[in-house]
Amino acid sequence: MRKYSNIIAAYSIMLVLILLVGIFQSWSIALTILNYCLISAVMTIGANIQWGYAGLINFGIMGYTALGGLAVVLVSVDPVQQAWQAGGLNILICFWIIVVMVVLIRYLLKYFNKSKYRTYGIAFVIIGGILLLRLTATPGIEAIEAVDPAKTGFLGGMGLPVLFSWIGGAFLAGGLAFVVGKIALGLRADYLAIATLLIAEIVVSIIKHEEWLARGVKNVIGLKRPAPYEIDLQTSQWFINLVEKFHSKKLSMINSITERQDALSQFVIDASSVYVKLCFTGLFLSVVIVLLIVTQKALYSPWGRKMRAIRDNEEAASAMGKNIVKEHLFIFILGSAIVGIAGAMMVTNDGLFTPGSYRPMRYTFVIWVMVIVGGTGNNFGAILGGFVVWFLWVEAAPMALFLINLFTSHLPETNSVRVHLIESAPYFRFLVIGIGLLTIMRYRPKGILPEKIEIK
């Protein structure tokens, strides 16, 4: 128990902070923060597997997150029958053209020796395939996007329960990681970082501009979710009775029947939001716990020791007969798949898919900061880093406003300095986050919960 004392203390502090938000602000805000902390925790687990276990620098995290979000649309949205009738056949033909191109290129690479004729053949397949794709896809895409573009203008999805999209997000992200890994994992660490970042930009750009796929920047709203809707709860008698029983003391103090009914209605509205967020919290927490158990088992297994050996000294591990390329590819796919799950969870939580919100140059490094602050190579640390950074990101402005009001309470409300500081409170987020991160890195340079190698 003593060896886990730091972990227990760190997570206890985070729990107390979230409870304080619930007490002094609102429980809805506290649960919102907690849910996004849990989603961030899944992302940091994926990033930590790649960097902390194998030393792979992947700056393409937002690309895999976007694919996870896209999976929610492709899996859970009902198919748009008119769009399929208008141009669905063209899209299916394009898919098979790509399959044939891949098969032909694989055949040329496998059965023909390296020569200029093989190169010409591959170039002919690629150029011919692209021309054929353009001729086939253009009329189909135009027809699809013309179908009621204000509401649809895309093919839709498969109409399955939204939880299946979390698995779909893992497969989409893992599939892209396989392709990227085959191409880029042979690059030096700094070039790998640049390549993965640019690939993420390409993925996000495609999702934003191919409106037939997921409406592009028009966004997809009203997505299914694995939790009840607030409006349904507010009209459900069992829920109203439950809220009335919970607030019976407060309601009994109100004499007017009309005021009591208005108060109950407000309690029901507030409680419905909290109940829905609690449902999401249970789902997200389950995912985090499962991933934590699996990754902890993997970390201290023979496979985990092998990955750390490769991370620390590739030459020595290779000399001992370990297939470095194969192991790197596997862990690159695994980490990216977990990030894809996080992307699907985030879109499920929001209830809408907004491709314009995925900005690799900004949010990728936020996830990396979470991993580094929490503790690289330590699953508990990576999760904690997601909690700490996200909590600071959300609560920095309210904390700054509270401190400003506290230290300027002796000044008149019309004082120019006080007014300026209050108006600038949102910008104090960056100052508070900067000071917080600098403090952590100054006194805990290896992270809040640094890696500890244990032999089991």
C-alpha positions as CSV (number, residue, x, y, z in Angstrom):
1,M,0.0,0.0,0.0
2,R,2.9,2.4,0.8
3,K,4.2,2.2,-2.8
4,Y,0.9,3.5,-4.0
5,S,0.8,6.4,-1.5
6,N,1.8,9.0,-4.0
7,I,-0.8,7.8,-6.5
8,I,-3.5,7.8,-3.9
9,A,-2.6,11.3,-2.6
10,A,-2.4,12.8,-6.1
11,Y,-5.8,11.4,-7.2
12,S,-7.3,12.3,-3.9
13,I,-6.3,15.9,-4.4
14,M,-7.8,15.9,-7.9
15,L,-11.1,14.4,-6.5
16,V,-11.3,17.1,-3.8
17,L,-10.7,19.8,-6.4
18,I,-13.5,18.5,-8.6
19,L,-15.8,18.2,-5.6
20,L,-15.0,21.8,-4.7
21,V,-16.1,22.9,-8.2
22,G,-19.3,21.1,-7.6
23,I,-19.9,22.7,-4.2
24,F,-18.9,26.3,-5.2
25,Q,-19.9,26.4,-8.9
26,S,-22.3,23.6,-9.9
27,W,-22.3,19.8,-10.1
28,S,-23.1,20.0,-13.8
29,I,-19.8,21.9,-14.4
30,A,-17.9,19.6,-12.1
31,L,-19.2,16.5,-14.0
32,T,-18.4,18.2,-17.3
33,I,-14.8,18.7,-16.2
34,L,-14.6,15.1,-14.9
35,N,-15.9,13.7,-18.2
36,Y,-13.4,15.6,-20.3
37,C,-10.7,14.6,-17.9
38,L,-11.6,11.0,-18.5
39,I,-11.6,11.5,-22.3
40,S,-8.2,13.2,-22.0
41,A,-7.0,10.3,-19.8
42,V,-7.8,7.8,-22.7
43,M,-5.8,10.0,-25.1
44,T,-2.9,10.2,-22.7
45,I,-2.9,6.4,-22.3
46,G,-2.6,6.1,-26.1
47,A,0.2,8.7,-26.3
48,N,2.0,7.2,-23.3
49,I,2.0,3.7,-24.9
50,Q,3.8,5.1,-27.9
51,W,6.2,7.5,-26.2
52,G,6.5,6.1,-22.7
53,Y,6.7,2.4,-23.7
54,A,8.6,2.6,-27.0
55,G,10.0,6.1,-27.4
56,L,8.0,6.9,-30.6
57,I,7.2,10.5,-31.2
58,N,3.7,10.8,-32.7
59,F,2.5,14.4,-33.3
60,G,-0.4,13.1,-35.3
61,I,-2.7,12.6,-32.4
62,M,-5.4,15.0,-33.6
63,G,-5.6,13.1,-36.9
64,Y,-6.5,9.8,-35.1
65,T,-8.9,11.7,-32.8
66,A,-10.7,13.1,-35.8
67,L,-11.0,9.6,-37.3
68,G,-12.5,8.5,-34.0
69,G,-15.0,11.3,-34.3
70,L,-15.7,10.4,-37.9
71,A,-16.4,6.8,-36.9
72,V,-19.3,8.1,-34.8
73,V,-20.9,9.6,-37.9
74,L,-20.2,6.6,-40.1
75,V,-21.5,4.0,-37.6
76,S,-24.3,5.7,-35.7
77,V,-26.0,8.1,-38.2
78,D,-28.8,6.6,-40.2
79,P,-28.1,6.2,-43.9
80,V,-29.3,8.9,-46.3
81,Q,-31.2,6.8,-48.8
82,Q,-31.6,9.6,-51.4
83,A,-27.9,10.3,-51.3
84,W,-27.1,6.6,-51.8
85,Q,-29.4,6.5,-54.8
86,A,-27.9,9.6,-56.3
87,G,-24.2,8.8,-56.0
88,G,-23.6,5.8,-53.7
89,L,-22.8,3.5,-56.6
90,N,-20.0,5.8,-57.8
91,I,-18.5,5.9,-54.3
92,L,-18.5,2.1,-54.1
93,I,-16.9,1.8,-57.5
94,C,-14.2,4.2,-56.3
95,F,-13.6,2.0,-53.3
96,W,-13.0,-1.0,-55.5
97,I,-10.8,1.0,-57.8
98,I,-8.6,1.8,-54.8
99,V,-8.5,-1.9,-53.8
100,V,-7.5,-2.9,-57.3
101,M,-4.7,-0.3,-57.3
102,V,-3.3,-1.5,-54.0
103,V,-3.4,-5.2,-55.2
104,L,-1.7,-4.3,-58.5
105,I,1.0,-2.3,-56.8
106,R,1.6,-5.1,-54.3
107,Y,1.8,-7.6,-57.1
108,L,4.4,-5.5,-59.0
109,L,6.5,-5.0,-55.9
110,K,6.4,-8.7,-55.0
111,Y,6.9,-10.5,-58.3
112,F,9.0,-8.1,-60.3
113,N,12.6,-7.2,-59.6
114,K,13.6,-3.6,-59.0
115,S,14.0,-1.9,-62.3
116,K,12.8,1.0,-64.3
117,Y,10.0,-1.1,-65.9
118,R,8.6,-1.9,-62.4
119,T,8.8,1.8,-61.6
120,Y,7.0,2.8,-64.8
121,G,4.3,0.1,-64.1
122,I,3.7,1.5,-60.6
123,A,3.5,5.0,-61.9
124,F,1.1,3.9,-64.6
125,V,-1.2,2.2,-62.0
126,I,-1.2,5.3,-59.7
127,I,-1.7,7.9,-62.4
128,G,-4.3,5.8,-64.3
129,G,-6.1,5.0,-61.0
130,I,-6.2,8.6,-59.9
131,L,-7.7,9.7,-63.3
132,L,-10.3,6.9,-63.1
133,L,-11.1,7.8,-59.6
134,R,-11.7,11.4,-60.6
135,L,-13.9,10.6,-63.5
136,T,-16.0,8.2,-61.3
137,A,-16.1,10.2,-58.1
138,T,-16.8,13.7,-59.3
139,P,-20.4,13.2,-60.6
140,G,-21.2,11.0,-57.7
141,I,-19.9,13.5,-55.1
142,E,-21.8,16.4,-56.8
143,A,-25.0,14.4,-56.8
144,I,-24.6,13.4,-53.1
145,E,-23.8,16.9,-51.9
146,A,-26.8,18.3,-53.8
147,V,-29.3,16.2,-51.8
148,D,-30.9,18.6,-49.3
149,P,-27.5,20.2,-48.4
150,A,-28.9,22.2,-45.5
151,K,-29.7,19.1,-43.6
152,T,-27.9,16.2,-45.2
153,G,-25.7,16.4,-48.4
154,F,-23.8,13.3,-47.3
155,L,-24.2,9.5,-47.3
156,G,-24.8,9.1,-43.6
157,G,-23.8,6.0,-41.7
158,M,-25.0,2.5,-40.8
159,G,-27.5,3.4,-38.1
160,L,-26.0,1.2,-35.4
161,P,-25.8,1.9,-31.7
162,V,-23.3,4.6,-30.9
163,L,-21.2,2.5,-28.7
164,F,-20.2,0.4,-31.7
165,S,-18.6,3.6,-33.1
166,W,-16.0,3.5,-30.3
167,I,-14.8,0.2,-31.7
168,G,-15.0,1.6,-35.2
169,G,-12.9,4.6,-34.1
170,A,-10.2,2.2,-32.9
171,F,-10.2,0.3,-36.2
172,L,-10.2,3.5,-38.3
173,A,-7.3,5.0,-36.3
174,G,-5.4,1.7,-36.2
175,G,-5.8,1.3,-39.9
176,L,-4.4,4.7,-40.6
177,A,-1.6,4.0,-38.1
178,F,-0.7,0.8,-40.0
179,V,-0.3,2.7,-43.3
180,V,1.6,5.6,-41.7
181,G,3.8,3.2,-39.7
182,K,4.7,1.2,-42.8
183,I,5.8,4.5,-44.5
184,A,7.2,6.7,-41.7
185,L,8.5,4.5,-38.8
186,G,11.8,4.1,-40.5
187,L,12.4,7.8,-40.2
188,R,14.6,9.4,-37.5
189,A,12.7,10.6,-34.4
190,D,12.5,14.3,-35.4
191,Y,11.5,13.5,-39.0
192,L,8.9,11.0,-37.7
193,A,7.4,13.8,-35.5
194,I,7.2,16.2,-38.5
195,A,5.7,13.4,-40.8
196,T,3.0,12.4,-38.3
197,L,2.0,16.0,-37.7
198,L,1.7,16.7,-41.4
199,I,-0.3,13.5,-41.9
200,A,-2.7,14.6,-39.2
201,E,-3.2,17.9,-41.0
202,I,-3.9,16.0,-44.2
203,V,-6.5,13.8,-42.5
204,V,-8.3,16.7,-40.9
205,S,-8.2,18.7,-44.1
206,I,-9.8,15.7,-46.0
207,I,-12.5,15.4,-43.4
208,K,-13.2,19.1,-43.5
209,H,-13.5,19.4,-47.3
210,E,-15.1,16.1,-48.4
211,E,-18.7,17.0,-47.6
212,W,-20.1,13.8,-49.0
213,L,-18.3,11.9,-46.2
214,A,-19.4,13.8,-43.1
215,R,-20.8,17.2,-44.2
216,G,-17.4,18.9,-43.8
217,V,-17.4,22.2,-42.0
218,K,-21.3,22.1,-42.0
219,N,-21.0,19.8,-39.1
220,V,-23.2,16.8,-38.1
221,I,-25.5,17.5,-35.2
222,G,-28.0,15.5,-33.2
223,L,-25.8,12.4,-33.0
224,K,-27.1,9.4,-31.0
225,R,-25.8,8.9,-27.5
226,P,-25.7,6.0,-25.0
227,A,-27.6,8.0,-22.3
228,P,-31.1,9.4,-21.9
229,Y,-32.0,12.9,-23.2
230,E,-32.7,15.6,-20.7
231,I,-36.1,16.5,-22.2
232,D,-37.2,12.8,-21.8
233,L,-36.1,12.8,-18.2
234,Q,-37.9,16.0,-17.5
235,T,-41.2,14.5,-18.6
236,S,-40.7,11.1,-16.9
237,Q,-42.8,10.7,-13.8
238,W,-40.3,8.4,-12.1
239,F,-37.6,11.0,-12.4
240,I,-39.8,13.8,-11.2
241,N,-40.8,11.7,-8.2
242,L,-37.1,10.9,-7.5
243,V,-36.1,14.6,-7.6
244,E,-39.1,15.6,-5.5
245,K,-38.1,13.1,-2.9
246,F,-34.5,14.2,-2.9
247,H,-35.4,17.9,-2.4
248,S,-38.4,17.2,-0.1
249,K,-37.0,19.4,2.7
250,K,-36.5,22.4,0.5
251,L,-39.9,22.0,-1.2
252,S,-41.6,21.7,2.2
253,M,-40.4,25.1,3.2
254,I,-42.3,26.7,0.3
255,N,-45.9,27.5,1.1
256,S,-47.2,28.6,-2.2
257,I,-48.2,25.8,-4.5
258,T,-47.2,27.7,-7.6
259,E,-43.8,28.6,-6.3
260,R,-43.3,25.0,-5.1
261,Q,-44.1,23.7,-8.6
262,D,-41.8,26.2,-10.2
263,A,-39.0,25.2,-7.8
264,L,-39.6,21.5,-8.5
265,S,-39.5,22.2,-12.3
266,Q,-36.1,23.9,-11.9
267,F,-34.8,21.1,-9.7
268,V,-35.9,18.6,-12.3
269,I,-34.1,20.6,-15.1
270,D,-30.9,20.8,-13.1
271,A,-31.1,17.2,-12.0
272,S,-31.7,15.9,-15.6
273,S,-28.4,17.5,-16.7
274,V,-26.5,16.0,-13.8
275,Y,-28.1,12.6,-14.3
276,V,-27.1,12.5,-18.0
277,K,-23.5,13.6,-17.2
278,L,-23.3,10.9,-14.5
279,C,-24.3,8.3,-17.2
280,F,-21.4,9.5,-19.4
281,T,-19.1,9.5,-16.4
282,G,-19.9,5.8,-15.7
283,L,-19.2,4.8,-19.3
284,F,-16.0,6.9,-19.6
285,L,-14.7,5.7,-16.2
286,S,-15.3,2.1,-17.3
287,V,-13.2,2.6,-20.4
288,V,-10.4,4.2,-18.4
289,I,-10.4,1.5,-15.8
290,V,-10.3,-1.3,-18.4
291,L,-7.5,0.4,-20.4
292,L,-5.6,1.0,-17.2
293,I,-5.8,-2.6,-16.1
294,V,-4.8,-3.9,-19.5
295,T,-1.9,-1.4,-20.0
296,Q,-0.6,-2.0,-16.4
297,K,-0.6,-5.8,-17.1
298,A,1.2,-5.2,-20.4
299,L,3.7,-2.8,-18.9
300,Y,5.0,-5.4,-16.4
301,S,4.7,-8.4,-18.7
302,P,7.6,-9.8,-20.7
303,W,6.3,-7.8,-23.7
304,G,6.4,-4.6,-21.7
305,R,10.0,-5.3,-20.6
306,K,10.9,-6.0,-24.2
307,M,9.4,-2.6,-25.3
308,R,11.3,-0.7,-22.6
309,A,14.5,-2.5,-23.6
310,I,13.9,-1.4,-27.3
311,R,13.1,2.1,-26.1
312,D,16.3,2.4,-24.0
313,N,18.7,0.8,-26.4
314,E,17.5,-0.3,-29.9
315,E,20.9,-1.6,-30.9
316,A,21.3,-3.9,-27.9
317,A,17.7,-5.1,-28.4
318,S,18.3,-5.8,-32.1
319,A,21.5,-7.7,-31.3
320,M,19.4,-9.9,-29.0
321,G,17.2,-10.9,-31.9
322,K,14.2,-8.5,-31.4
323,N,12.4,-7.3,-34.4
324,I,12.4,-3.5,-33.8
325,V,10.4,-2.5,-36.8
326,K,7.6,-5.0,-36.1
327,E,7.4,-4.0,-32.5
328,H,7.4,-0.3,-33.3
329,L,4.6,-0.8,-35.8
330,F,2.5,-2.8,-33.4
331,I,2.7,-0.3,-30.6
332,F,2.2,2.6,-33.0
333,I,-1.1,0.9,-34.1
334,L,-2.1,0.1,-30.6
335,G,-1.6,3.7,-29.2
336,S,-3.3,5.3,-32.2
337,A,-6.3,2.9,-31.8
338,I,-6.7,4.0,-28.2
339,V,-6.6,7.7,-29.3
340,G,-9.3,6.8,-31.9
341,I,-11.5,5.5,-29.1
342,A,-11.0,8.8,-27.2
343,G,-12.0,10.7,-30.3
344,A,-15.2,8.7,-30.6
345,M,-15.9,9.2,-26.9
346,M,-15.5,13.0,-27.2
347,V,-17.9,13.3,-30.2
348,T,-20.4,11.0,-28.4
349,N,-20.2,13.3,-25.3
350,D,-20.7,16.5,-27.4
351,G,-23.4,15.1,-29.6
352,L,-22.0,16.7,-32.7
353,F,-19.1,16.3,-35.1
354,T,-17.2,19.5,-35.9
355,P,-14.2,18.9,-38.1
356,G,-13.1,22.5,-37.8
357,S,-12.4,22.1,-34.1
358,Y,-9.5,19.6,-34.8
359,R,-6.4,21.7,-34.9
360,P,-3.3,19.5,-34.8
361,M,-0.9,22.4,-34.4
362,R,-2.6,23.4,-31.1
363,Y,-4.2,20.4,-29.4
364,T,-1.6,17.8,-30.2
365,F,0.9,19.5,-27.9
366,V,-1.7,19.9,-25.1
367,I,-1.9,16.1,-25.0
368,W,1.9,15.8,-25.0
369,V,2.0,18.3,-22.1
370,M,-0.5,16.1,-20.2
371,V,1.7,13.0,-20.6
372,I,5.0,14.8,-19.7
373,V,3.5,16.6,-16.7
374,G,1.9,13.4,-15.4
375,G,4.9,11.2,-15.8
376,T,6.1,9.6,-19.0
377,G,6.1,5.8,-19.0
378,N,3.7,5.7,-16.0
379,N,0.1,4.9,-16.8
380,F,-1.2,6.4,-13.5
381,G,0.9,9.5,-14.2
382,A,-0.3,9.9,-17.8
383,I,-3.9,9.8,-16.6
384,L,-3.3,12.2,-13.8
385,G,-1.6,14.6,-16.3
386,G,-4.8,14.6,-18.3
387,F,-6.8,15.5,-15.2
388,V,-4.4,18.2,-14.1
389,V,-3.9,20.0,-17.4
390,W,-7.6,19.9,-18.4
391,F,-8.7,21.0,-14.9
392,L,-6.3,24.0,-15.1
393,W,-7.4,24.8,-18.6
394,V,-11.1,25.0,-17.6
395,E,-10.8,26.4,-14.1
396,A,-7.9,28.9,-14.7
397,A,-10.3,31.7,-15.7
398,P,-12.7,31.3,-12.7
399,M,-9.8,31.0,-10.3
400,A,-8.2,34.2,-11.8
401,L,-11.5,36.0,-11.4
402,F,-11.9,34.9,-7.8
403,L,-8.4,36.1,-7.0
404,I,-8.9,39.4,-8.8
405,N,-12.1,40.1,-6.8
406,L,-10.4,39.0,-3.6
407,F,-7.4,41.3,-4.0
408,T,-9.3,44.3,-5.4
409,S,-12.3,44.1,-3.0
410,H,-11.1,47.3,-1.3
411,L,-11.3,49.2,-4.6
412,P,-14.5,50.8,-5.9
413,E,-16.4,48.8,-8.5
414,T,-15.8,51.6,-11.1
415,N,-12.0,51.7,-10.5
416,S,-10.3,51.4,-13.9
417,V,-7.7,48.9,-12.7
418,R,-10.3,46.6,-11.2
419,V,-12.5,46.8,-14.3
420,H,-9.6,46.1,-16.6
421,L,-8.5,43.1,-14.5
422,I,-12.0,41.7,-14.4
423,E,-12.4,42.1,-18.2
424,S,-9.1,40.4,-18.7
425,A,-9.8,37.4,-16.5
426,P,-10.3,35.0,-19.5
427,Y,-6.7,35.7,-20.6
428,F,-5.3,34.9,-17.2
429,R,-5.9,31.2,-18.2
430,F,-2.6,31.2,-20.0
431,L,-0.8,32.8,-17.1
432,V,-2.2,30.4,-14.5
433,I,-1.5,27.4,-16.7
434,G,2.0,28.6,-17.4
435,I,2.8,29.2,-13.7
436,G,1.2,25.8,-12.8
437,L,3.2,23.9,-15.4
438,L,6.4,25.7,-14.6
439,T,5.9,24.9,-10.9
440,I,5.3,21.2,-11.6
441,M,8.3,20.9,-13.9
442,R,10.5,22.7,-11.5
443,Y,9.9,20.5,-8.5
444,R,8.8,17.3,-10.4
445,P,11.0,17.3,-13.5
446,K,10.2,13.7,-14.3
447,G,6.4,14.3,-13.9
448,I,4.1,14.2,-10.9
449,L,4.2,10.4,-10.9
450,P,7.4,9.4,-12.6
451,E,8.1,6.0,-14.1
452,K,9.1,3.3,-11.7
453,I,10.4,0.1,-13.0
454,E,9.1,-2.9,-11.1
455,I,10.0,-6.5,-11.8
456,K,7.1,-8.9,-11.3
